Amino acid sequence: MLKLDHLTVIAPTLAEGVAHVRACLDLDVPFGQRHSYMGTYNHLIQLGDMVYLEIVALDPEADGPSRRRWFGLDDQRKVRADWEEGRRLRVWVARTDAIDAVIAGRGGIFGEKVPLPAINSTFDFAIPEDGSLPLDGSAPSIIDRRGKPRSMATIADLGARLRSFSLAHPDPDAIAALYRELDIDRAPEITRGPKLRYRAQIETPMGLKELT
């Protein structure tokens, strides 16, 4: 079974991502970490029940990795275009303890297993060869932490809690069938819409807010 691990806002710059989440949730999300192995960095907050929110962007001060970055971040033109369309909560990550089985026969969707970091790797992440989002983000990215749960102690808890999560998609039946096939716990509710778009209802100390 796959389980919801985290929601990801993909931003053209980290400052824009933080400002967007502040505007949506009235929360200042603190810095998380740099991914030297991917040339990216993020801000993080907990969303309850071992789920968290990530704001990720290309790190302009980092060296480029030896392969395509995750989350489509090498294609900054597309990142900016999605951002300007308001598609900012752009993808989600599902965790598994059996990544090989999940991606077997589905390489066209998820790509290949990439051990990270490259030296002394501690987890595996599925990344398409061109670095793009799985099915343009309608399928989750897949992470395998090799049996070790993500420590929440290093992620700020500002009282935000995920209440619901939905995906609008022009072909909801196909996406729903994929989710059933993957046996996903806490997958987003799928509705029909003209273009792929995620929405998350998040309870905050200031009340129920929506992140898009």
C-alpha positions as CSV (number, residue, x, y, z in Angstrom):
1,M,0.0,0.0,0.0
2,L,1.1,3.6,-0.7
3,K,0.5,6.2,1.9
4,L,0.2,10.0,1.6
5,D,3.6,11.3,2.7
6,H,3.6,15.0,1.8
7,L,2.1,17.8,-0.3
8,T,4.4,19.8,-2.5
9,V,4.2,23.4,-3.6
10,I,6.7,23.8,-6.6
11,A,7.8,27.4,-6.8
12,P,9.9,29.4,-9.3
13,T,11.7,30.9,-6.3
14,L,11.6,29.8,-2.6
15,A,10.6,33.3,-1.6
16,E,7.6,33.2,-3.9
17,G,6.6,29.8,-2.5
18,V,6.7,31.0,1.1
19,A,4.8,34.1,0.3
20,H,2.1,32.1,-1.5
21,V,1.6,29.8,1.4
22,R,1.6,32.7,3.8
23,A,-1.2,34.3,1.7
24,C,-3.2,31.1,1.7
25,L,-2.7,29.8,5.3
26,D,-1.5,32.9,7.2
27,L,1.5,30.9,8.3
28,D,5.2,31.7,7.9
29,V,6.7,28.3,6.9
30,P,10.3,28.0,8.2
31,F,13.3,26.8,6.2
32,G,13.7,23.1,5.9
33,Q,16.9,21.9,4.2
34,R,19.1,22.0,1.2
35,H,19.3,19.0,-1.1
36,S,22.9,19.2,-2.4
37,Y,22.3,16.0,-4.4
38,M,19.4,17.6,-6.3
39,G,20.4,21.3,-6.4
40,T,17.1,22.2,-4.6
41,Y,16.0,23.5,-1.2
42,N,12.8,23.7,0.8
43,H,10.6,25.0,3.6
44,L,8.5,22.6,5.7
45,I,5.6,22.4,8.1
46,Q,3.8,19.5,9.7
47,L,0.2,18.8,8.6
48,G,-0.6,16.1,11.2
49,D,-0.6,12.3,11.1
50,M,3.0,12.0,9.8
51,V,2.0,14.2,6.7
52,Y,3.8,17.5,6.0
53,L,3.8,20.3,3.5
54,E,6.9,21.1,1.4
55,I,7.7,24.3,-0.5
56,V,10.5,23.4,-3.0
57,A,12.5,25.4,-5.5
58,L,15.7,25.3,-7.5
59,D,18.6,26.4,-5.4
60,P,20.4,29.1,-7.4
61,E,23.6,28.7,-5.3
62,A,23.8,25.0,-5.6
63,D,25.8,23.0,-8.2
64,G,23.7,21.2,-10.7
65,P,23.2,17.5,-10.1
66,S,24.6,14.8,-12.4
67,R,21.0,14.0,-13.5
68,R,17.7,15.8,-14.0
69,R,16.3,17.3,-10.8
70,W,13.1,16.0,-9.2
71,F,9.7,17.8,-9.5
72,G,10.4,19.1,-13.0
73,L,12.6,21.9,-11.5
74,D,15.0,21.9,-14.5
75,D,12.2,23.2,-16.7
76,Q,11.9,26.6,-15.1
77,R,9.7,27.9,-18.0
78,K,7.1,25.3,-17.2
79,V,7.4,25.9,-13.4
80,R,6.8,29.6,-14.0
81,A,3.9,29.0,-16.4
82,D,2.2,26.6,-13.9
83,W,2.8,29.2,-11.2
84,E,1.2,32.0,-13.1
85,E,-1.8,29.8,-13.9
86,G,-2.3,29.4,-10.1
87,R,-1.2,25.7,-10.1
88,R,1.1,26.0,-7.2
89,L,0.2,23.1,-5.0
90,R,1.5,21.0,-7.8
91,V,2.1,17.4,-6.7
92,W,2.1,15.0,-3.8
93,V,4.5,12.3,-2.6
94,A,3.4,8.8,-1.6
95,R,5.6,6.6,0.5
96,T,6.1,2.9,0.2
97,D,8.4,0.2,1.6
98,A,8.5,-1.6,-1.8
99,I,9.4,0.9,-4.4
100,D,10.6,-1.7,-6.9
101,A,7.2,-3.4,-6.9
102,V,5.4,0.0,-7.3
103,I,7.4,1.1,-10.3
104,A,7.7,-2.3,-12.0
105,G,6.0,-2.0,-15.3
106,R,5.2,1.6,-14.7
107,G,8.5,3.3,-15.6
108,G,6.6,5.4,-18.2
109,I,4.8,7.0,-15.3
110,F,7.2,7.0,-12.4
111,G,10.6,6.7,-14.0
112,E,13.5,4.9,-12.3
113,K,14.5,4.3,-8.7
114,V,17.2,6.8,-7.7
115,P,19.1,6.2,-4.5
116,L,19.7,9.5,-2.6
117,P,22.0,11.0,-1.7
118,A,24.2,9.3,-4.3
119,I,26.9,8.6,-1.7
120,N,25.7,6.9,1.5
121,S,22.1,6.9,0.3
122,T,19.4,6.7,2.9
123,F,16.2,6.6,0.7
124,D,15.0,6.0,-2.8
125,F,13.0,8.3,-5.0
126,A,11.4,7.5,-8.4
127,I,12.3,10.2,-11.0
128,P,11.4,10.1,-14.7
129,E,14.5,10.3,-16.9
130,D,13.6,13.9,-18.0
131,G,12.8,14.9,-14.4
132,S,9.2,15.6,-15.2
133,L,6.3,15.1,-12.8
134,P,4.6,11.7,-13.0
135,L,1.6,12.1,-15.4
136,D,2.3,15.9,-15.2
137,G,1.6,15.6,-11.4
138,S,-1.7,13.7,-11.4
139,A,0.2,10.6,-10.2
140,P,2.2,10.9,-7.0
141,S,6.0,10.9,-6.8
142,I,7.2,7.8,-5.0
143,I,9.5,7.7,-2.0
144,D,10.9,4.7,-0.1
145,R,12.7,5.5,3.2
146,R,13.8,1.9,3.6
147,G,11.7,1.2,6.6
148,K,12.7,4.3,8.5
149,P,9.9,6.9,9.0
150,R,10.5,10.5,8.3
151,S,11.4,12.3,11.6
152,M,8.8,14.9,12.4
153,A,11.1,16.3,15.0
154,T,13.0,18.3,12.4
155,I,9.8,19.8,10.9
156,A,8.0,22.8,12.5
157,D,4.5,22.2,13.9
158,L,2.6,25.5,13.5
159,G,-0.8,23.9,14.3
160,A,-1.8,23.2,10.7
161,R,-3.7,20.0,10.0
162,L,-4.8,18.6,6.6
163,R,-8.5,18.1,6.5
164,S,-9.1,17.2,2.9
165,F,-7.2,17.1,-0.4
166,S,-8.7,17.0,-3.9
167,L,-7.6,16.8,-7.5
168,A,-9.6,18.3,-10.5
169,H,-8.7,16.5,-13.7
170,P,-10.1,16.3,-17.2
171,D,-10.1,12.4,-17.1
172,P,-11.0,11.6,-13.5
173,D,-12.0,8.0,-14.2
174,A,-8.5,7.1,-15.5
175,I,-6.8,8.7,-12.5
176,A,-9.2,7.0,-10.1
177,A,-8.4,3.7,-11.7
178,L,-4.7,4.2,-11.3
179,Y,-5.1,5.1,-7.7
180,R,-7.1,2.0,-7.1
181,E,-4.5,-0.1,-8.8
182,L,-1.8,1.4,-6.7
183,D,-3.8,0.9,-3.5
184,I,-3.2,4.4,-2.1
185,D,-4.2,5.3,1.5
186,R,-5.4,8.9,1.7
187,A,-5.3,9.6,-2.0
188,P,-6.9,12.9,-3.0
189,E,-10.6,13.0,-3.9
190,I,-10.9,13.3,-7.7
191,T,-13.3,15.5,-9.5
192,R,-13.7,16.5,-13.2
193,G,-12.1,19.8,-14.2
194,P,-10.7,21.4,-17.3
195,K,-7.2,21.2,-16.1
196,L,-5.2,19.4,-13.4
197,R,-5.5,21.4,-10.2
198,Y,-5.0,20.4,-6.6
199,R,-6.7,22.0,-3.5
200,A,-6.1,21.2,0.1
201,Q,-8.3,22.2,3.0
202,I,-6.1,22.9,6.0
203,E,-7.2,23.7,9.5
204,T,-5.0,26.4,11.0
205,P,-5.0,28.4,14.3
206,M,-6.7,31.1,12.3
207,G,-9.4,28.8,11.0
208,L,-10.0,26.6,7.9
209,K,-7.9,27.7,4.9
210,E,-7.4,26.5,1.3
211,L,-4.1,26.0,-0.4
212,T,-4.0,25.8,-4.2
